[in-house]
Amino acid sequence: MAYYLQDFQFGVGVSGGAEAILHAVNMYFNKHHMDASLTMLTVDFTNAFNLVDRTTMLLEVCKLCPSISPWVEYLYGQPARLYVGDYYIYPSTGVQQGDPLGPLLFALELHRLIENINEQCSLSLQAWYLDDGTIIGDTTEVAKALAVVQTQGPELGLILNIRKTEIFWPSCDDRRYGMFPVGISRPDNGVKLLGGAVSIDVEFVKELAIRRAEKAVDLMQVYPSSMILRAN
């Protein structure tokens, strides 16, 4: 399955997948940031793991992973009873949090959408870490990719969160104003990608690094000093 997904999906069976995407994007960005025809899109879904369509997921597993299909069918073939206080619900969508197979099952269904984007759009880069997608290409092609996500994603249970989806590139391209939805985020100085920075703005990178360092210091102060010494 890692071989099947590896061209685009770095969240399953790939060691250091997030770092690989971040470094690849920054290398491309540093080389082509002056090309005003390019746009970078970062995709965010609404509650993706909990809403992915189980029927489609089970069909993908049966087709691609027949050896584990009976087990996955047993786990997800019918709603499980989940207790919430004195009440219970029967979830019928998504993969269960904590399931070791969860990332793979989610990635198999998402891969259908990824392949549609790849077939319908001519892109310079398309890389995913589970549900976090990064797409770079000519502005027109990136807009087409976003349209594929919006129109074909919902049938798989993949609903775009437009307010957390971003487009960015330091060089101005007037086409961006007419090709993308009004509610999409348009940061000026850079984007945070998988915990790291993509930007040519030194202050943006510095501020992100400082915020991460401050959070680490705050976390260490919560633990007793004896625990930190034992960990070291």
C-alpha positions as a Markdown table, in Angstrom:
| # | Residue | x | y | z |
|---|---|---|---|---|
| 1 | Met | 0.0 | 0.0 | 0.0 |
| 2 | Ala | 2.9 | 2.4 | 0.6 |
| 3 | Tyr | 4.0 | 1.6 | -2.9 |
| 4 | Tyr | 0.5 | 2.3 | -4.2 |
| 5 | Leu | 0.2 | 5.6 | -2.4 |
| 6 | Gln | 3.8 | 6.8 | -2.5 |
| 7 | Asp | 3.7 | 9.2 | -5.4 |
| 8 | Phe | 1.3 | 11.5 | -3.5 |
| 9 | Gln | 0.6 | 10.3 | 0.0 |
| 10 | Phe | 3.4 | 10.7 | 2.6 |
| 11 | Gly | 1.4 | 9.9 | 5.7 |
| 12 | Val | 1.3 | 6.1 | 5.3 |
| 13 | Gly | 4.4 | 3.9 | 5.2 |
| 14 | Val | 6.8 | 6.8 | 4.7 |
| 15 | Ser | 9.4 | 7.6 | 7.4 |
| 16 | Gly | 9.6 | 11.4 | 8.0 |
| 17 | Gly | 6.8 | 12.1 | 5.5 |
| 18 | Ala | 5.9 | 15.5 | 6.8 |
| 19 | Glu | 9.5 | 16.7 | 6.8 |
| 20 | Ala | 9.9 | 15.4 | 3.2 |
| 21 | Ile | 6.9 | 17.4 | 2.0 |
| 22 | Leu | 8.1 | 20.5 | 3.8 |
| 23 | His | 11.6 | 20.4 | 2.4 |
| 24 | Ala | 10.4 | 19.6 | -1.1 |
| 25 | Val | 7.9 | 22.5 | -1.1 |
| 26 | Asn | 10.5 | 24.9 | 0.3 |
| 27 | Met | 13.1 | 23.8 | -2.4 |
| 28 | Tyr | 10.5 | 24.4 | -5.1 |
| 29 | Phe | 9.4 | 27.7 | -3.5 |
| 30 | Asn | 12.9 | 29.1 | -3.2 |
| 31 | Lys | 13.6 | 28.3 | -6.8 |
| 32 | His | 10.4 | 29.6 | -8.4 |
| 33 | His | 9.1 | 32.2 | -6.0 |
| 34 | Met | 9.6 | 35.0 | -8.6 |
| 35 | Asp | 7.3 | 33.2 | -11.1 |
| 36 | Ala | 4.0 | 35.2 | -10.8 |
| 37 | Ser | 2.1 | 32.5 | -12.7 |
| 38 | Leu | 2.3 | 30.0 | -9.9 |
| 39 | Thr | 0.1 | 29.5 | -6.8 |
| 40 | Met | 0.3 | 27.3 | -3.8 |
| 41 | Leu | -2.9 | 25.8 | -2.3 |
| 42 | Thr | -3.0 | 24.1 | 1.1 |
| 43 | Val | -6.1 | 22.0 | 1.5 |
| 44 | Asp | -8.1 | 21.6 | 4.8 |
| 45 | Phe | -11.1 | 19.3 | 5.2 |
| 46 | Thr | -13.8 | 19.5 | 7.8 |
| 47 | Asn | -13.5 | 16.7 | 10.4 |
| 48 | Ala | -12.1 | 14.5 | 7.7 |
| 49 | Phe | -11.4 | 11.3 | 9.5 |
| 50 | Asn | -14.9 | 11.2 | 11.1 |
| 51 | Leu | -16.8 | 12.0 | 8.0 |
| 52 | Val | -15.2 | 9.9 | 5.3 |
| 53 | Asp | -17.7 | 7.6 | 3.6 |
| 54 | Arg | -17.5 | 4.0 | 4.9 |
| 55 | Thr | -19.2 | 2.4 | 1.9 |
| 56 | Thr | -16.6 | 3.7 | -0.5 |
| 57 | Met | -13.8 | 2.9 | 2.0 |
| 58 | Leu | -15.0 | -0.7 | 2.2 |
| 59 | Leu | -15.1 | -1.1 | -1.6 |
| 60 | Glu | -11.6 | 0.3 | -1.9 |
| 61 | Val | -10.3 | -2.1 | 0.8 |
| 62 | Cys | -12.0 | -5.1 | -0.9 |
| 63 | Lys | -10.4 | -4.1 | -4.3 |
| 64 | Leu | -6.9 | -3.2 | -3.1 |
| 65 | Cys | -6.4 | -5.1 | 0.2 |
| 66 | Pro | -8.5 | -8.3 | -0.1 |
| 67 | Ser | -6.5 | -10.1 | 2.6 |
| 68 | Ile | -7.7 | -7.7 | 5.3 |
| 69 | Ser | -11.1 | -7.0 | 3.8 |
| 70 | Pro | -13.1 | -9.4 | 6.1 |
| 71 | Trp | -11.5 | -7.9 | 9.2 |
| 72 | Val | -12.3 | -4.3 | 8.0 |
| 73 | Glu | -15.8 | -5.3 | 7.1 |
| 74 | Tyr | -16.2 | -6.7 | 10.6 |
| 75 | Leu | -15.0 | -3.5 | 12.2 |
| 76 | Tyr | -16.8 | -1.0 | 9.9 |
| 77 | Gly | -19.6 | -2.9 | 8.2 |
| 78 | Gln | -22.2 | -1.7 | 10.7 |
| 79 | Pro | -22.4 | 1.2 | 13.1 |
| 80 | Ala | -20.8 | 0.6 | 16.5 |
| 81 | Arg | -22.5 | 1.8 | 19.7 |
| 82 | Leu | -20.6 | 4.7 | 21.3 |
| 83 | Tyr | -21.5 | 5.9 | 24.7 |
| 84 | Val | -21.8 | 9.6 | 25.6 |
| 85 | Gly | -22.5 | 9.8 | 29.3 |
| 86 | Asp | -25.9 | 8.1 | 29.8 |
| 87 | Tyr | -26.6 | 8.2 | 26.1 |
| 88 | Tyr | -25.2 | 6.4 | 23.1 |
| 89 | Ile | -24.9 | 7.1 | 19.3 |
| 90 | Tyr | -24.4 | 4.9 | 16.3 |
| 91 | Pro | -21.8 | 6.5 | 14.1 |
| 92 | Ser | -21.9 | 5.3 | 10.5 |
| 93 | Thr | -19.2 | 7.4 | 8.9 |
| 94 | Gly | -15.5 | 7.8 | 9.3 |
| 95 | Val | -12.7 | 5.7 | 10.8 |
| 96 | Gln | -12.4 | 5.1 | 14.6 |
| 97 | Gln | -9.9 | 7.3 | 16.4 |
| 98 | Gly | -7.1 | 5.0 | 17.7 |
| 99 | Asp | -7.6 | 2.3 | 15.1 |
| 100 | Pro | -4.1 | 1.4 | 13.8 |
| 101 | Leu | -5.5 | 0.8 | 10.4 |
| 102 | Gly | -7.3 | 4.2 | 10.4 |
| 103 | Pro | -4.7 | 6.2 | 8.5 |
| 104 | Leu | -4.4 | 3.6 | 5.8 |
| 105 | Leu | -8.2 | 3.2 | 5.4 |
| 106 | Phe | -8.6 | 7.0 | 5.2 |
| 107 | Ala | -5.7 | 7.3 | 2.7 |
| 108 | Leu | -7.2 | 4.7 | 0.4 |
| 109 | Glu | -10.4 | 6.6 | 0.0 |
| 110 | Leu | -8.7 | 10.0 | -0.3 |
| 111 | His | -6.4 | 8.5 | -3.0 |
| 112 | Arg | -9.4 | 8.4 | -5.3 |
| 113 | Leu | -9.8 | 12.2 | -5.1 |
| 114 | Ile | -6.0 | 12.6 | -5.4 |
| 115 | Glu | -5.9 | 10.6 | -8.6 |
| 116 | Asn | -8.8 | 12.6 | -10.1 |
| 117 | Ile | -6.9 | 15.8 | -9.4 |
| 118 | Asn | -3.8 | 14.3 | -11.0 |
| 119 | Glu | -5.7 | 13.2 | -14.1 |
| 120 | Gln | -7.6 | 16.5 | -14.6 |
| 121 | Cys | -5.0 | 19.1 | -13.7 |
| 122 | Ser | -1.4 | 19.7 | -14.8 |
| 123 | Leu | 0.4 | 20.5 | -11.6 |
| 124 | Ser | 4.0 | 21.0 | -10.6 |
| 125 | Leu | 3.6 | 19.4 | -7.2 |
| 126 | Gln | 0.8 | 17.5 | -5.3 |
| 127 | Ala | 1.7 | 16.1 | -1.9 |
| 128 | Trp | -0.5 | 14.9 | 1.0 |
| 129 | Tyr | 0.2 | 14.0 | 4.6 |
| 130 | Leu | -3.0 | 12.2 | 5.3 |
| 131 | Asp | -5.7 | 14.9 | 5.0 |
| 132 | Asp | -3.3 | 17.8 | 4.7 |
| 133 | Gly | -2.8 | 18.6 | 1.0 |
| 134 | Thr | -0.3 | 20.9 | -0.7 |
| 135 | Ile | -0.7 | 21.7 | -4.4 |
| 136 | Ile | 1.5 | 24.0 | -6.5 |
| 137 | Gly | 1.1 | 24.9 | -10.2 |
| 138 | Asp | -0.1 | 27.5 | -12.6 |
| 139 | Thr | -2.8 | 29.5 | -11.0 |
| 140 | Thr | -5.4 | 28.2 | -13.5 |
| 141 | Glu | -4.5 | 24.6 | -12.9 |
| 142 | Val | -4.5 | 25.1 | -9.1 |
| 143 | Ala | -8.0 | 26.6 | -9.3 |
| 144 | Lys | -9.1 | 23.6 | -11.3 |
| 145 | Ala | -7.7 | 21.3 | -8.6 |
| 146 | Leu | -9.6 | 23.2 | -5.9 |
| 147 | Ala | -12.8 | 22.8 | -8.0 |
| 148 | Val | -12.2 | 19.0 | -8.2 |
| 149 | Val | -11.9 | 18.9 | -4.4 |
| 150 | Gln | -15.1 | 20.9 | -3.9 |
| 151 | Thr | -17.2 | 19.0 | -6.4 |
| 152 | Gln | -16.0 | 15.4 | -6.1 |
| 153 | Gly | -14.8 | 15.4 | -2.4 |
| 154 | Pro | -18.3 | 15.5 | -0.8 |
| 155 | Glu | -19.4 | 12.1 | -2.3 |
| 156 | Leu | -16.4 | 10.6 | -0.5 |
| 157 | Gly | -17.2 | 12.4 | 2.8 |
| 158 | Leu | -14.4 | 14.9 | 2.2 |
| 159 | Ile | -15.9 | 18.4 | 2.8 |
| 160 | Leu | -13.6 | 21.3 | 2.1 |
| 161 | Asn | -13.1 | 23.8 | 5.0 |
| 162 | Ile | -12.8 | 26.9 | 2.9 |
| 163 | Arg | -11.8 | 29.2 | 5.8 |
| 164 | Lys | -8.8 | 27.1 | 6.7 |
| 165 | Thr | -7.8 | 26.4 | 3.1 |
| 166 | Glu | -5.1 | 28.9 | 1.8 |
| 167 | Ile | -3.6 | 30.2 | -1.4 |
| 168 | Phe | -0.2 | 31.8 | -1.3 |
| 169 | Trp | 2.6 | 33.0 | -3.5 |
| 170 | Pro | 4.8 | 36.1 | -3.0 |
| 171 | Ser | 4.6 | 37.2 | -6.6 |
| 172 | Cys | 1.4 | 38.9 | -7.6 |
| 173 | Asp | -1.0 | 37.3 | -10.1 |
| 174 | Asp | -4.2 | 39.2 | -10.7 |
| 175 | Arg | -5.9 | 35.9 | -11.8 |
| 176 | Arg | -6.0 | 34.8 | -8.2 |
| 177 | Tyr | -8.7 | 37.3 | -7.4 |
| 178 | Gly | -11.3 | 35.9 | -9.8 |
| 179 | Met | -10.5 | 32.2 | -9.8 |
| 180 | Phe | -10.8 | 31.4 | -6.1 |
| 181 | Pro | -13.8 | 31.6 | -3.7 |
| 182 | Val | -14.2 | 34.8 | -1.7 |
| 183 | Gly | -13.9 | 33.0 | 1.7 |
| 184 | Ile | -10.6 | 31.4 | 1.0 |
| 185 | Ser | -7.6 | 32.5 | 3.2 |
| 186 | Arg | -5.0 | 34.6 | 1.3 |
| 187 | Pro | -2.0 | 35.1 | 3.6 |
| 188 | Asp | 0.5 | 37.8 | 2.5 |
| 189 | Asn | 3.8 | 36.7 | 4.0 |
| 190 | Gly | 3.8 | 32.9 | 4.2 |
| 191 | Val | 2.0 | 29.8 | 5.3 |
| 192 | Lys | 2.5 | 27.3 | 8.1 |
| 193 | Leu | 2.8 | 23.9 | 6.5 |
| 194 | Leu | 2.9 | 20.7 | 8.6 |
| 195 | Gly | 4.4 | 22.6 | 11.5 |
| 196 | Gly | 7.1 | 24.5 | 9.4 |
| 197 | Ala | 7.2 | 27.7 | 7.5 |
| 198 | Val | 7.0 | 28.3 | 3.7 |
| 199 | Ser | 8.0 | 31.9 | 3.1 |
| 200 | Ile | 10.8 | 34.3 | 1.9 |
| 201 | Asp | 9.9 | 36.7 | 4.7 |
| 202 | Val | 12.5 | 36.4 | 7.4 |
| 203 | Glu | 10.2 | 37.9 | 10.1 |
| 204 | Phe | 7.5 | 35.5 | 9.3 |
| 205 | Val | 9.8 | 32.5 | 9.7 |
| 206 | Lys | 11.4 | 34.0 | 12.9 |
| 207 | Glu | 8.0 | 34.6 | 14.5 |
| 208 | Leu | 6.8 | 31.1 | 13.7 |
| 209 | Ala | 10.0 | 29.6 | 15.2 |
| 210 | Ile | 9.7 | 31.8 | 18.3 |
| 211 | Arg | 6.1 | 30.7 | 18.9 |
| 212 | Arg | 7.0 | 27.0 | 18.6 |
| 213 | Ala | 9.9 | 27.5 | 21.0 |
| 214 | Glu | 7.7 | 29.3 | 23.5 |
| 215 | Lys | 5.1 | 26.5 | 23.4 |
| 216 | Ala | 7.9 | 24.0 | 24.1 |
| 217 | Val | 9.1 | 26.0 | 27.1 |
| 218 | Asp | 5.5 | 26.3 | 28.4 |
| 219 | Leu | 5.1 | 22.6 | 28.1 |
| 220 | Met | 8.3 | 21.8 | 29.9 |
| 221 | Gln | 7.3 | 24.1 | 32.8 |
| 222 | Val | 4.1 | 22.0 | 33.3 |
| 223 | Tyr | 6.1 | 18.9 | 34.1 |
| 224 | Pro | 8.0 | 18.5 | 37.4 |
| 225 | Ser | 11.7 | 19.0 | 37.0 |
| 226 | Ser | 12.4 | 15.5 | 38.2 |
| 227 | Met | 10.4 | 14.1 | 35.2 |
| 228 | Ile | 12.4 | 16.2 | 32.8 |
| 229 | Leu | 15.7 | 15.1 | 34.3 |
| 230 | Arg | 14.7 | 11.4 | 34.1 |
| 231 | Ala | 13.7 | 11.9 | 30.4 |
| 232 | Asn | 17.1 | 13.5 | 29.7 |
